[in-house]
Amino acid sequence: MVEVLRHEDFAPHVEKAFRFEGWHGTLRLDRIERPRQAPEAALARPPFTLIFAGPPGDVMPEGLRTAIVEDGPRFEFYIMPIHTPAADRQDYQAVFN
């Protein structure tokens, strides 16, 4: 059985560094975005999105990755680079519906 990840699982790790297996760099968990409307009771979890920040120019390709938190647990999720207007970083998102 696959564990259902919730935003509470990631809240203690905001601002921490994440390493991703198969990639040499690290990303910082910048924030957790949650919808403003109340989730339906039938959902296994309320939806949320993790937003990570990384160095510009050295883009990690999207894919299913194992993430290792600095001094913390491991998580497996799909992550992808997203349009980032700021020149000093590259942002990524992991969406949990």
N, C-alpha and C positions, 0 to 999 in steps of 0.2 A: 504494500500500500504506500502511495506517495503522500508525504507530509504536506498539508495545506499550510503554506506560509501566510502570515498575517503581518500587518504593518507594525504591530507590537513587537514582532520578532526582530525588526530592524531598528526600532526607535533608539535603543541604547548605543547603536553604532553610527549615528549621524556624526559627521566630521571625522570619522575614522578612515584609515586607509584600507582598501581591499585589494588583494592580489587575485589574479585570475589565471587558473591553470591554462597553459598553452600560450601565454602572452607574458612578455618580460616586464611590463610596466605595472603601475598601481593607479587606482582611481580612488577619489575621496567621495564618500557618500555625502552629498551636499544637502539633500532634503528628501522628505517623503510627502508626496502630494496625495490628498484624499478629496473625493468629490464632496461638495457641500450638501447635496440632498441626502436624505436618509436612505440607507440601502434596504432592499427588499428582504424580508425576514427569511425567505427561502434560500438566499445565497449562502454558500459555505463560508464566505468571508466578505466583508466590505471591500470593494475594489480600491486599489492604491497604485501609485507609481513611484518608483525609486529614481531619483535624479542624481547621477554621479558627475564629477568633474575630473578631467584629466589634462595632461599636457597637450598643447596644440601641435598639429602636424604629425604626431605619432599615433595614428588612429587604430584602435583595436577593432578588428572585424567583428561584425555581429555574429551571434551564435549562442548556443546553449553552453554555458560555462559553469565551472565550479569556482565559486568565490570564497576566498579565505580572508576573514576579518583579522586585522591587526590585533593580536592577543585575544582572539575570540573564535567563534564557531565557523563552520563551513556551510555554504548554501549553494544550491544548484538552481539556476534560472536563466532565461533567455534575455540577453542584453544587446542593445544596438546603439550606435552613434546617432545623434540627432543634430539637426541644424543648430548651430551655435553662433550667434552674431558677434559675441565677444572674441577678440583676437588673441586673448591671453589664455584660452583654455578650449577644450573640446568636451562637450556634454554628451551624456549617454542616458538612456532610460531603460528600465525594466518594468514592464506593465503586468500587474496581477489583477485579472478580472474575476 
